């Protein structure tokens, strides 16, 4: 049996641009984490805990509850972490290597968001979250079925009200889809919610989600500062990521895009299909489609404010 630990990529709100005053958080939403044989999960959790205690020894010692102390992935994968705390990035890469040595794989699924305000994009955050979770479950089930294994999905704890609302939706999806897609029977229960402060593996899923949030930002935002997350060669900082993904991992792009979705290791490659480079210069128009969309979104907002 497999255990899949997942956490959110980005958040469900609207997005216009990274420098917009309000809608600037993340250009995509989805889930990421890792899948590992159940009999290796405790061993990997112990390895993660050992590394975490070495990296953050003083912070943990000073904590009111050292056993519950955690470092969020967003605090590790900042734009300058590779320069200010390179040991943290080396430690993350080493943990990915250990995960792979135990038969584990990294997983992600995310949808690119349409640009615009909630009103312009007719945003329904619940529908966005539900669609991403359903596709995440579909792809984890497919991965388990290809390995002829069952799987249980574990996710970071949320408030009780939200959990109670989501649980029947996920359960209905798993059962309803199973008649036409028998691989869904590989998921033996709807996702379990576990407090990340009590689970080393959920904490590592959060680190992975933060890393891939930055990688996705690099691919979707032309002037992204997170190129250091990619680059396997020439001093690349995270070589263990390459080849470590499930085949089912995907960044789903908006339908107007003229390039294909990014699958598995595509997400950590330095080559950006959305922003190709030729002979040192940008190929095509001086104004890229991304820039055009930003200008259109800004114009729509200003028109609505008049």
ABEGO torsion letter per residue (X at the ends): XBBBBBBBBEBABBBABAABAABAABABBEBBEBBBBAAAAAAAAAAAAAAAAAAAAAAAAABABAAABBBBAAAABBAAAAAABAAAAAAAAAAAAAAAAAGBBBBBBBBBBBBEBAAAAGBBAAAAAAAAAAAAAAAAAAAAAAAGBBBBBBBBBBBAAAAAAAAAAAAAAAAAAAAABAAAAABABBBBBBBAAABAAAAAAAAAAAAAAAAAAAAABAABAAAAABGABGGBABAAABGABBAABBBBBBAABABBBBBEAAAABABBAABBBBGGBBBEBABBAAAAAAAAAAAAAAAAAX
